[in-house]
Structure formats: C-alpha cells, structure tokens
Amino acid sequence: MWRADSAFGQPGLTAGRGMGISLNSAVALSDNQDLHIWNAASDDSLQMRLKPIDAAELEAVQLNGTLTATIPAFSARPVKLAPGVKRLTLDLAPGIAVVSTPSASQLLNVWSGAAPLSRSIATSAEEIWLVNLTGDAGSARVSLSPGQAVTLSSDQIKRRFFGTVGSEEIAVDAMKGDVLNVSGGAATFIGPDGRVSRGDRISVTGPGQLIVDHGAGLVALWLERDGKSPWPKPEPKSMTLPQSVTLEGEAMAFRLNPVQPMVLDVSTDAPVIVGLEQDGHRDLQLFPTGAEFHRYLAAGEAVLTLYSTHEGPLSGSLDMTATPVVPAGDGIGAPVVLAPGATALFGFEVRNSGNIGVGLRSDPDLAIGRLLDAKGQVLGDGVNQLKQLAAGSYLLEARAPADAPTLIVRPSVVGLSPPPAGPPPEILSDYLQRAGLKPTGSK
C-alpha cells in the first residue's frame, strides 16, 4: 500500500484501486499499476510525505455478525463476507485502512488517518482487508447487517435520522455543474477527477462518493441541477404576526413583510425542517424534535417554508411571533434575559466610518455572538469583535444555545462617538488657573 500525509493540505493518490482519505492524508492499495499522486484540494503545489508499506497477510476469517480484531503492526487481516449487498459498520483505531481485495468488482476504501473513525457503508464486496499501516498494533470492529446501496440523485431529498455520532458514505449520481447540499452534517466529496471538496454546499464535477460526518439527529442531502432544487415549493400565504397555524401537507410556506427590522421567532411542537428566504439568501435548519428557530428579518418581503422531516405530511402546530430590535448605544447596554435557544438583536448606528468594537457579556458565559449588517449579512463571529465599519445600521446578534440555561446578556459597543478633540476639562481648568484665569474665562 501507499500512504501520503501533508501538514498543508489534502493529498490524493491511486495505484489502480482508488483511494481512502482522511484529513490531510490518503492511502491507496497497489494493483501493479503506476502510482499517481496530486493535490486533491486545489491546483496549487503541495508538500507531502509519501511512503510504501508492505503489509504481511494474516489468516482469513469469516464475518457472520460482528468481528472485533487486533491487527498487528504492518499487517492485513482478510475478512470474508456473505455475497450480495450488505451494510458494514466500521469502528477503526487510528492508522487502520479497510480496502476491497483486487478481485472485488466494487472498490472499498476507508482510512481512519490520525483519529479513531466510525463509518457505515454499503458494499457488494465478498472479501475485505483490514490493514494496519502503523508500527503499533491497532484494533478494528466490523459489523455486518442487511442493507442496500444508497445513491443520491437530483430528484431526491435524502432525510436520515442518526441515533449516534458517526459518518456514512453514499454514492452521488451527479453531473458536472450540480450543487451538492448537506444540512445537519459536514460533507466530504470525492469527485471523478480525484478532487476532494469539503463544506455544506459543494459544486461537483460529476458522480462521486460523499462522506457525511454527522451528529445524533437529522441530516438532509440533496442535489441542485440547473439551479433547480428537489424541495417542494408550496404557494406562500401572506401572514401577519403573531400567528398560530396547524401544520399539514408535505410543505407549507408563509409570506412575511415586516415594515421594520425584527427577530422572527418560530416554534413547533413536532419535528420539522425550516427554511427562510430573504434578499436571495436562504437559511435551512433541521429540527428533529421540534423547532426553536429565531432569525433576523430585515424590512421587506421574506418567505418562511416548513418541510416534513420524513416521507409524509407535516404534523403539529406552528407559533410565529416577532421580537423588536433592542437599540444599543456607545458603552455597555442594559441586561436582557435570553431563554434557551432564543436570539436577541441589538441595533446601533454608525455615523462616521471607523473601527467599531462590539461585545457580549453573558451570565453564564455561553452566549454566541454575530455582527450583521442591515440586510442580515454576517460580518463577523464571536463575542468580542473589532471591525472597520462604514456609516450605516448594524446589528449585534446574541444567541443562547438550545441546551444552555437561561442567560443574562449585556451588549457593548465602542467607537460610535468619537473622542473629544480638545483636552479633558480638568486639564483645561488647570491650564486656565496657571494662566491666572478662572475656568469661566473671567479675571
């Protein structure tokens, strides 16, 4: 096998049997073909360490349910699998690769790299190798269960519920120019050209393999082709706030038209996917146990859409309210109570461009801060920021994590009022006294 590592980016390599990747690392099984190696993340040059590894083949074992094995250093354990498509759950120590044998028609390449890895993958391979590419013994656990191949195509929305943290590999039937979207997880896409892309919205060059790193909860995957999304597009109903609505159908949409900026507060008592569109920007959020969705709305039209989390109609009820923006001035503002998952917006006006400091103080110290412009565009993240701002209206967003206790939040803004050009009053008074003049200017 070949292994490539880099401290500066993502290597790519193949020797005839594809490649397995992890962050800044890649491995490939040799098939007596030329080795090809490249920068898989960009067209720039990349410094990397490359080495061949000869792994000693151990005695083969048959996998019927679950196998827990210790793989000696630089060794490969063959594992025989039942014929047909099945699902493998792989739990790997650092430095363990899982590859299909050269006789297999379907390639399988999984590489844990520098950290332990849990991954679910469907395969039709009838034999795999567990390969330890390190100088120390490593452990691997492989579980087999019935399953079928999962492929994402442009006319589908894959909505998956996961009970634990882990990763899953999925085939993507994409075309050049498609946009791959992942909500609720982190995506790594390996394209047909060997390019490795990461993010939650990825322009792809063709079919490939998607690795989704997910938490416990809901993940949604879909492809956009020619600018078209597979999400349903219900006709929006005009809505004034506050409002309570019974949810029904596969999706519902509501048109809002606030006359001034506000915080839109949305809550449901059932699982839902919430999308908010304004000024050409779309925010999609998944709520597998019920929504607590709080977002800034600028003055003007916006569309709120709710989608079912499964193949079926929406259920439960929706409550929508509006919270006004809290004015903020120079200095430390008044305290505001912030419920778990809630958002508060503090608005301030910059009259002269310059360096403006913004901050949030919360008790307990758990608040999440963002600086926004008047249209809701994010200018910076963090509870303490210093930004060069042009004259205009801005907002400091304070958000409490959903699993946090109730917070007491105080905003602070510095730099709105320029310091006085003259000396301080006490210095001026001292100068007048030294000159024999009183502060009033009389002798």
N, C-alpha and C positions, 0 to 999 in steps of 0.2 A: 504494500500500500504506500501511497504518498501522502504526506502531511505538509500543509503550508500554514504559517502563522505570521501575523503582522501586528505591530503596535499602532499602525497608522490607518488601516482600512480593511476592506474585505477582500481576501484572496479568492480566486476561482481557479480550479484545476480539474482536469479529467484525463484519464488514460484509457478511455473506451467504455467505462461503465458508469458514467455520470459522476456526481459529487455529492457529498454531505457537507452542510455548512453549520457553523455556529458563529457567534460574533467574532469577527476578525480572525477566523480560522476556517480551514476547509480540508477535507480528506477525500481520497479517490482510490478505488480498487483498480489495480493494473490489469489490463486484458491483453498484454503483449503488444500494445499499440503505443504510438508516440505520446509523450506527456505534453499537454497544452496547459499553460498557466497564464493568468491575466488578472488585472484589477477588475473585480466583479462589481464594484460600486460606482466607478466613474472611468473616464478616459484618461485620467492623469496617471503618471508613473507611480509605482507603489513599491516600497522596500518591504521584503518579506523573507522569512526563513523557510527553506524547503529541505525536507529530508525524506529518504526512502525508509520504509520499515518492513522488515521480513518477519511475519508472524508465524510462529510454529502452530501447525494444525493439530488440535486435540481430537479426542474421540467424539463422534457424533452422538447426540441424544435426541429422543423423540419428544415433542411437545404435545401433550394432550390437554392440559388445562393451564397450569402456571408453573413456570420454571424459575427458580432462584439459583443463580450460579456465581461462583467466584472465578474470574478469568485471570490466570497468571499473567505476569508481565510479558508483553510482546507475544501474545498467544491468540488463537482464533478457535472458538468453540462452535462447530457446526450444529445447527438445530433443525431437525426435520419437522415439517408442518403438514397438516392434512391438505389434500387437494381442494381446489376451489377458492373462491374469495372469502376471506375472513378478516376480522379486525384484531390487530395486535396492539396491546398496551405495553409500552416500553418504559421501564424505570432504570435509568443508567447512571452510574457513577461518572465523575469527570474522566475524560480520556477514553471513553468506550464508543466504538462505532458499530452500527448494525448495517450489514450490506447483504444484498442478494448474491447468490453464487453465480459464477459465469454462465451456468447452464440455464438460469432463470430467464423467462421472456420479459418479465416486468422488473424494472430496476427498483431497488430499495436502497436508499442512502440516508442514514440518520447518524448524526455526530453530536455528542454531548459537549465537546470542547472543554472549556475550563470550569464548567459548573455542572452539578447534577441536572438531569433532564427527565421529564415525564412527557411522553408523547403517545397519541393514539393515531393509528394509520391503518388503512385497508390495503390488503395486498393479495395477490394470487400466487405469490412465490411459494414453492414447496420445500425450500431449504434456505436458511439464512445463516450468516456467520456473525457471532458476537466477537468483536476484535478489540483487544486491549492494546492501545498504541502508546502506553506509558511504561515506565520502568518499575512500577509497583503493581501489585495485584489489585484488581478492581471488581466491583460487584455489578450484576445486571439481573433484572427481573423482567420476565416476559410472560404476559397473559394472553391467551387466545380465546376469542369468543366469536359466535356467528356474526356476520356483518355483510355489508355490500359496499361496493365502491361508491364514493361520494364525489360528484362533479358539479361545479358551479358553472352555469351558463347564463347568457344575457337575459333570458326571460324568467329568471328565478330570483327569489329572495330566500336565502338560507337563514332561518332563525333557529339557533341552537341554544338549549339550556345546558349548562355545565354545573355539576354539583361540587367540583373542586377546582383548584388552580391546576393548570397544565398547558399542553399545546396539542394541536391537531393539524395533520397535513391533509390537504384537499386539492384535487386536480381542478384546474380552471380552464374551461373551454373558451378562451378569449381570442379576439382578433386584434391586429395592430390598431392602436388608437383607442381601444376600450379603456375605461377607467374603473379600476377595482376599488371598492369601498368596504371598509370594515368599521363597524361601530360596536363598542364594548370589548375590544381586544386590540392587540398590536399585531400588525401583519408584516411578514417577510415573504416576498415573491421572488421565485427563481424563474426567469424568463427563458424562452427557447434559445436566446443568444448567450445564455450564461450570465446575464446581468442580474444582480441581487439588489432588490429595492425594498426599503422599509418605510412604514408610515401607515396612516389610516385611509389615504386616498392616493392611489398609485396608477399612473399611466403605464399601460403594459404594451409590449410589442408582439404579443401572440400568446398561444397556450403555454401553460407552465404549472408549477407547483406552488401552492400557497401554504405557508405555515402560520397558524394563528395561535399566538400566546394569549391565553385568556385567564380570567379570574373565575370565581364561583358566581354564576349568574347567566345573563342572557347576552348572546353575540348575534349580530346580524351581518350578513355578507351579501353583496350584490354587485353586478356589473352595469355600467352605463355605456351604451353604444350609440354613437352619433348624437350624443347629448340627451338621449332618452333614458329614463330610469324605469325599472320594472315596478316601482311602488305605485299603488293605485292613486288616482287623482280625483277625489270627490269634489263636487262643486261647493265652494265655500259659502257659508251662510253668514250674513252680517250679524255682528254681535256687539252688544253694549255690556259694560261691566258695572257691578258684579253680576254673575250668572251661574246657574246650576243646570246641568244637562245630563240626561240619561244617554249613555253611550250605546250605539247599535250599529250594525253593518260592519263590513271589513275595515272601513276607514271613515272618519268624519273630519271636516275642515270648517274653520271659523275665520271670518274676515274681521279684523280689528282696525280701527282708525283713530288712534289717540291724538288729541289736539296738542298735547304737550308730553315731554318725556316722562316715563314711568317705569316701574318694575311690574312685569306681568307675573302673577302668582297662579300656578296651575297645580291642582291636586286631584288625584283619583283614588278610588278605593279598590281598584283592580289592576292587574298588570297591563301595561300599555307602552307603546313607543310614541314619543312626542317629537314632532318636527316644527320648527319655527322659521319662517322665511320673511325677510325684510331687506329692502335695498339690494336684492340679488344675492344675499348671503343666507345660507341655510344651516341651521343648528339641529342635529338629530341626537336624541338622548333616549336610552333604553331604561325602562323601569320594570323589572321582573316581579316586584312585589307591590306595585302602586307608585304613582308619580308624586314627586315633590319637585316641581320644575319652576325655577324663578329666573327670569331673564329681563334684561333692559330692553325697552322698546323706545325707539326714537319717535318723534311726532311723524305721523303719516301711516300709510297702509301697511299692514302686516297680516300674514296668514298663519294660523295655528292649525296643524293637522295631527290627528291621532290615529295610529295604526294598531291593528291587533298584533299581539306577540306570537300568535300561532295561526295555523290554517283554520280560520273560523272567525265568527263575528266578535266585535268588541263587547265588553260587559262592564257592569258597574256604572258609576256616575262620575261626572266631572264638575269641579268647582273652579271658577275663574274670578279672581279679584285683581285690583290694581293698587299698588303702593306708590305714593308720590316720592319724587327725588328729594332728599334732605339737603337743604342749602348748606354749604361749608364756606368758611372764610379763612383768612390768614390766621394760623395758630392752631390750637387744639380745640376740636369741636366737642359738643355735648355728647354724653354717652347714649348709645342706642342698644336696646335689647334685641338679640338675634336668636331666633329659635333654631333647633337642629335642621339643617338643610336649607335654611332661609337665606335671602340675599337682601342687602341694603345698598342703596346708591347715594353717594354724597356728591352733589354737583357744585362746581366752582367755575368762576370766570377769570380767564387770563386776559388782562387789558393790554399788557406790553409783553412781547416775546422775550423769553429768557429762561434761565434754569429754574425749574419749579420742583420742590421736594414734596412728596406725598407719603403718608404712612398710616398704618393702622395699629392701634394698641388694643388688645383684647384680653379679657379675663374669663376663662383660662386662655392661654396664648395659642389658640388654634385657628384663628381666622385666616382665610385665604383672600389675597388682595389682587386686584387687576386695575390698571389705568385704562380708561376708554375715552375715545373722542365722542363728539356729539352724535355721530352716526352709529355708535356702538362698536367701532373697530378697536381691537385690543392694541394698545401702545406699549404695554409692559406688564410683567407679572411680578408679584412679590409684595410683602407688607411694608417694605421701605424702598422707595424709588426716587431717583433724581433724573429728570428729563428736561431736554430743551424743547419748550413748547411755544408754538406761535399763538398769537392772540386768538381767543375763541372760547367755546364752552367745553368743559371736560367733566368726567365722572370718575370717582374712585369707588370701585365695587368691593364690598365686603361680603364674603360668603362663609357660612358655617358648614362644616362637613356634616353629612347626614347622620353619622354615628357619633357626633360630638355632643356634649351637653349644651345647654343654653349659654350663649356668650353675651358679655357686655363689651361693646365695641365703641372706640372713640377714634374719629378720623383726625388727621393733622395735615395741614397744607402750609408750606413755607415758600415765600418768594412772590406772593401775589402783590404785596405792597412794597415798592422799592424803599430802601432805607433813606432817611433824610440826607440831603446833600450837605447841609451845614453841620457845625459841631453840636454835640449834645448840649441841652440847656444849662446843665451845671458847669460845663467848661466855658460857655459863653458868659455866664454870670460871673465866673472867676476872672475872666479877661476884663470885663467891664469894671469890676471892683479894683483890679490892678491899675486900670487907666484912670481911676478916680471918678468913674461914672457909676451910677446905680443901674440895675437891670432895666428900669423903666426908661432909661435914656436921659433923665433929668439930673442936674448937678446938685 
